[in-house]
Amino acid sequence: MLRRMDAAQALGDLTEISSQVVHVAIVDGEGAVLATTIADAGRAERFVQGVATLLEEAEKLRQARGLPGLSQLEAATLEGSVFVVRRESDSGPRIIAATTRPDPTVGLVFYDLKHCLRSIEDSAAANGTPRRSRKKD
């Protein structure tokens, strides 16, 4: 099982290097918040629910258009953007979502979010987290 400290450390590292990120939440496959920069628990939960809704709608569009699996998305507004990266790992699916200021450097934000998720996986592997068994198709 992933330790929350691993996610919190990865989140701390992310916010230290990525000046464009305002708020971030890391969520496991069941929707539980592993770490977040949002201090108010209710606000963090609303953010995660909003991200889940955004992903559901994007998934519907993806399916309707016959596109390949959704792994990342950006929703931009005049006030800032929401970035979401979804990643399947050996220890289970994870989502990282972040808000930014207006006009972020899109590629850099996606890179930083993906790096954050990879660092959690690396930490889990180093701590001996058991790997999930993969189903054979």
N, C-alpha and C positions, 0 to 999 in steps of 0.2 A: 504494500500500500504506500502511496506517495505521502511523504510527510509534508504537512502544511508549511513547515519551515523551509523546505526546498523551494516551494513555489514562492514563498515570501521573499527569500533571498534572490531568486531569479527576478522577481518583480522589482526589488530594490536596485538590482544591477541595471535593469531596463530603464527605470526612471532616472538613474544617475547618468546614463549615456545618451538618452533620447530626449532632447529638449523640446521636441514637438508634441510629445505625449502629455495630455492633461490628466486624464483618468484612465485606469486600466483595471480589468478584472480577468482572472484566470479561473476557468470553470472546468470541472471534470465531466465525464460522460453522462452522469446522472443529473447534472445541473447544479451541483454543489459548488459554492464559491471556495476556491482553494486559497486565493489571495486577491486583495484589491487595494487600490489607493483611496477608495471612497470610504471615509470614516463612518458615515451614518449607515447602519445596517439596512434600514428600510430603503434608503436611496440606492444602495448597492444592489439590493434585490430587484428594485424597479429597473435599474440599468440592465441587469442580467436578463430580466423578462423581456425588455425591449429588444435586446440583442437576439434572444430566442425567436421572437416574432419576426424580426428582420430576416433571420436565417430561414425560417419557415416559408416566408413569402419568396425569398430568392430561390429556395429549393423548388417551389411550385413553378416558377418561371423557367428554371433550368430544365425541369422535367417536360414542361409543355413545349419547349423548343428543342428537346432532344440533345441537350448539351452534356458534356462530361461532368463528373462530380465537382461539386463546389468546394474549394479549399480556402478561398479568401474572397473578401468583398470590401468595397469602400462605398460609403454613402456620404456624399458631400453636400454641405449647405453653405450659406454665406457666413455663418457663425463658426463653422468648423466641420470636421469630418468624423465619421465613425468607421473604424477599421476592425475587421474580424478575420481571424485566421483559425481555421479548423484543421486539426492534425490528428491522425490515427497513429498511436504509438504502441509499442509492445506492452506498456502498462495501462493502456486504455485510451479512449478518445479524450482530447482536450480542446478547449476553445480559449483563445485570448482575444479580448475586445478592448479597444482603446478609443478615446476621444482625443481630438487634436484641435489646435488653433486653426484659423482659416489658412488656406493655401499651403498645406504641408507638402513636403517632398515625399510623394506617394511611395516610390520604390524604397526609400530609406526607412520609412515607417514599417512597411511590410517586412523588410529585412530584419529590423530590430525585433518585431513581434515573433517572427519565426525563430530567430536566434534565442529569444527568451524561452520558447517552448522546447527547443533542442537542449538548452542548458538544464531544464528540469529533467528531461529524459536522461541526460548524462549523469546528473546527480543521483537519480533513482538507480541507475545501473551501478554507479560506484558504491551506493549504500546497500547493494544486494537485493533490491526490490525484485520479487519474482516476476518473470515475464508471463504475460497471458499466453495461453495456448491458442494458436490460430486454427480456425476451422479450415479443413480442406474442402475445396469445391469439387 
